[in-house]
Amino acid sequence: MRRAQRTLLWIAVAVLAVIAFAAIWPGVLATHDPLQTDVRSALLPPSAEHLFGTDQSGRDVYSRVVYGAGRSLGIGLLATGIALAVGLVIGALAGVAPRGVDTTVMRVNDVLMAFPEFLVALVVVAMLGPGPVNIAIAVTLAATPVYVRLARVQTRTLRVAEHVEAARILGVPRVRAFTRHVAPGVLGALSVLATIGIGSSILAAAGLSFLGLGPSEPTPEWGLILAGGRNVLGQAWWISVFPGIAITITVVSATVIGRILRARADGRTT
Amino acid sequence: MSATLEVQGLRISFGATPVVDGVDLHVAPGECVAIVGESGAGKSLTARALLGLTPAGAEVALDRLVIDGTEATTLSEHAWRALRGARIALVSQDALVSLDPLRRIGAEVAEPLRLHGIAHGRAALRTRVGELLRRVWMPEAERRATQYPHELSGGLRQRALIASAIAAAPAVLVADEPTTALDATVQARILGLLREIADAGTAVVFISHDFAAVRRLADRVLVMRRGAVIEEGPVAEVLEDPRHEYTRQLIAATIHEPRAAAQETASPVLVATELSKSFAGVPAVIDASFAVSEGRTLGVVGESGSGKTTLARMIVGVEAPDTGALRWSRAQRVQLVHQNPLGAFDPRWTVGRSLREALEAAGVPRARRAARVAELLAEVDLAPELADRRPSALSGGQRQRAAIARALAADPEVLVLDEPVSALDPSVRERVLRLLARLQQVRRLTMILVSHDLDVVGAVADDVLVMQDGRIVEQGATADVFAAPQHPFTQELLDASGPVRP
């Protein structure tokens, strides 16, 4: 690996580590109560007292961003994890299913993939109604199709791979050969894709919150905080900019790690 | 006669590691000089350095390099371009990679003609390309010129590549393993073509790992090992009386005497009658009838696409014959050793884990598996530590031994080997073949060995079965078939791997 790439990887890991820390122990990093309003100190610019300034209700933006990390990271991990699991099962089954079943499943999947992920999530929220649980479901559903497709193609490739056939010739039963040699290989390929997927799920969830479809005020959520500062952007840029930076560096870091891992995985196989 | 190509003191290194260390080479017009060695000997790097082509990071030092009267010791890239193709040309191993997949054969051959201003105008180019393709004995030259590389067979692609290499009538032709990927009969034709080009006055440098091919083509030979030339001389002399021990090994590894006929008659363990199998309507094996005798080795020979692998897979039971029957004398444990050991192991598992899985499948109790793994590795001469490695961390020879060890885990009575040594260097191949011979004796194994290499089959098989286009065209005791082949295809195969008669 080139030195620049390694440096980039470590920076991304460090950023995510800080954000993960904020997500798990927000109380340690926060300087104020994220919900505590104080009209006398509304719209204060960044200072030593309020690192990221305060919003219209006088809440500390820094502490709100810190407390928002858990929700964003949580939804990113949860949505990706469930999407991966569902994608693995559906894709692997399609990979071994008779042609008719396989074709039907994959065409439906192709239709879902034809739309941008965010649009699919939006449609799902429109059907289920707004709310934090519903956007989690929406983001998960939107993320699933890519895993289905990858799981299917990996299953089909590995099923007929020489080493799987070799195991069968040695007398390893069919199902055991599948669970030992095929499924772990498929999971390996999917998990690399998932690291990239975490970023886009976080972004989609924040986007839906920004549109007011997710949790409601005064929940500290990055998309929601960002939306809250939208109308006062001229006077108080810090309300929107800092959660925006938080979203950006989280998504970029997760994506960088995922891409480097994928490049490494590709290098191994070829 | 003065040399067309003269190299003195060629040294190539990557950082502090020398990979080619002081190679001297002189080739006269009309002479073919072979450079022989195993992978990593530095022969391909040497070949490329002759054309001023070396990979990034390589440091090249030369005392002297003269190509066709031109001093080329220190040349700019620009000056090299005028030389390459016109005065010295390269034919590489893999024609499919070397030819532009998006360009027709005719355009490929025409390029050097245009670059070096040899022919101008559409009509002149087309005529010249036609001549060149006929010169390399390309069948239906006019039609082939309009085809793309993927539409041609491996042998024809190699011809096209040679045609483009000799298009500008270079004084020196460097051929880097030009026949390695080809079937025996095709290989023989390409070697014949290269000899003809040499006889017409071109100086040919032939890079190979195969002494059998060198014997057929070259006048003189240089044996390279670890970057240095360890032996040099006329081919006949070196073959007759190799001075260096390594040369002796290389020769022994590529040129075998057919195995003497086994005396005792053994009872057949397997009788196959009129086996046929087709895939999507295309017949792969047609009416194959044969018998395999207990404790003996049956060699199955044929070129790619002759159906020999399908036959092996039917014997193992991975494919079921469409018609015909396989009758075993009693229940036999049959195991297969794959052609490609790297693909036959789960890449994420250590070799030890794969072996344990095989033992588990064979019903060996868990407590005894670790000990058995060590025994199996010892049986194929592998160190027990290798059990902790992944297959990608093993050498080709070690992987093939590990694959054999895994096949032995089930304690088989019959072992089917599909091209077990075709991807190995000669000396490694020799050791694996010796291992197989020993295992057969110790374990009283019946073996079926599939190979395109007549030399390998001749060395290890008691009986041989020759396949062509899905049919068995000849079968019998190896010594008999080799001494007096009946079918014209067998004769062609034997001629192709035997020495060239002057």
HADDOCK unambig.tbl for C-alpha pairs under 7 A between the chains (distance, minus, plus):
assign (segid A and resid 162 and name CA) (segid B and resid 343 and name CA) 5.52 0.50 0.50
assign (segid A and resid 162 and name CA) (segid B and resid 344 and name CA) 5.01 0.50 0.50
assign (segid A and resid 163 and name CA) (segid B and resid 343 and name CA) 5.76 0.50 0.50
assign (segid A and resid 163 and name CA) (segid B and resid 344 and name CA) 3.92 0.50 0.50
assign (segid A and resid 163 and name CA) (segid B and resid 345 and name CA) 4.86 0.50 0.50
assign (segid A and resid 163 and name CA) (segid B and resid 346 and name CA) 5.41 0.50 0.50
assign (segid A and resid 166 and name CA) (segid B and resid 344 and name CA) 5.91 0.50 0.50
assign (segid A and resid 170 and name CA) (segid B and resid 358 and name CA) 5.93 0.50 0.50
assign (segid A and resid 170 and name CA) (segid B and resid 361 and name CA) 6.42 0.50 0.50
assign (segid A and resid 171 and name CA) (segid B and resid 361 and name CA) 5.30 0.50 0.50
assign (segid A and resid 172 and name CA) (segid B and resid 361 and name CA) 5.33 0.50 0.50
assign (segid A and resid 181 and name CA) (segid B and resid 346 and name CA) 6.90 0.50 0.50
